[in-house]
Amino acid sequence: MKGYLLAEKKITPGEDTFIESVSSENNYAVVFEDDTSTGYFYALELTPETGGQRILDAVHIYNVEELTEEEKPLNIKVIWSRDWLKCALVVNAQCHALFDFEKQGGYCINEFPPPNSFWTKSDRKLTNAIIAEIFG
């Protein structure tokens, strides 16, 4: 994957975890969160003038209870594209989710939850073609 690795952390699923990464070129950020039962990846729009933030989209990464012992611990990487408008979540060397801030798309392996009505309006399925188009 070509891009900028801005965060990398080994985590134990089921432990409260919060990994944030902010684009240095625009007002976008992403957050990976394990709330002790599930892992989610969020796309955010920041308002620097007020310090506010708005969640644009969220995609499901895993349920802790469904992970096998062989999958643990997890190595989490957050990689931004060279134009700073796309961001991928890589878990144990596999891309699990991707946000395209330019095209307003949120993609993940398990296609959950369904797209929201105001940002991601297209199919959620993360494919090798999408990954190659953005990070190839």
N, C-alpha and C positions, 0 to 999 in steps of 0.2 A: 504494500500500500504506500503510495507516494503521498506525502503530506507532512504535517507537523504534529509530532507526538507531544501533547501538552500535559498529559497526566498518565501515570501508570502506578498501579497499586495492587498488591496481593491482598485479597480479602478472604475472610471466612464467611460463607453464606449463613445468614441467620444472625449475624452481628450487625448492630446499627451502623450503617456506613453511608457517607455522603461525600461524593467526589464532584467538584464543580470545575468547569473550564470555561473561560471567557475569551471570546475572539478579541484579538488586539486591533482589528481593523474595522469593526462595526459594533453595533449594539446587540449582539447575539451571544448567548451562552447556552451551555448544556449542563445537566446535572444527572449523575447516576446515584440512585438511592436504593439501599437495602433497608427496609423498615423492620427487619427481623422475620418477616414472613414472605415477602416478595421483593424482586428487584425490578425497578423501573428506570427508564431513561427519559428525561424531559428536555424539551426545547423551550428556551426562554427569550423574550425580547426585553432588553433593559432600557430604562429611562434615566440616563445619567443625571439630568437636571434635578430629579426628585429622589433618585435612589430606588425608584420603583422597578418592579419586574412583573411581566405577564407571562403566564404559561401558554405557549402556543400549541403544544402537543405533548403527549406522553405515550410511550410504548412499553409494553410488558416484556421483560427479559426472562424472568424465571420465578417459579414458586420454590421456596427453599425446600419444602418437603418432597419435591419431585426430583431433586438433584441426587445423583449417585455419589458414593464415596470416592469413586475414581475421578469425578469432576472437581473435587475439592482439593485444595483451596482454589479460588478463581484468580486469574491474573487479568485485571481490568486495564484497558488502554483507551484513551480518548484521543482520536486523531482528527485534526482539522485539515481540510483540503487547502491547496496552495492559494486559492482565491478567498479563503476564510468564509465561504458561504455554505459549506457542507461539513458535516461532522459525523464521524463513525464511532460506535462503541464496539470494541473488540474484546471478546471474552475467550481466554485460553486459545489465542491465535486464530479465532474465527470471528468474522464480522457478524454481530447479532442484530445491530440496529444502525440506522443512518437517518440523519435529518438533512434535507436540502432546503435551506432557508430561502434561496433564490426562487425555486419552483414551488415552495410551500408543500413539501412532501415529507412524511414520516413513514419509514419502512422498518419492518422487523421480521425476524424469522417466523414467529408464530402468528403474525397478522392480527394481534390483539392489542388494545381494543379496536373496535371499528373506527374508521376515520371520524373526526369531529366535523361539525358543520361550518366552522369558520376558518380553518387553516388547511389541514390535509383533506383534500376532497377526492383524491384518487385512490387506487388500489394500494394496500399496505404491504403487499408481498415484497420482501427483500430478495432480490435475485442476484446471481453472479453478474449479469449484464448491467444492472444498476451500479453495483460496486465497481466494475471495470470502467464504466462510463465516467464515474466521478473520480476514482482513485487509480485508474489504470495507467 
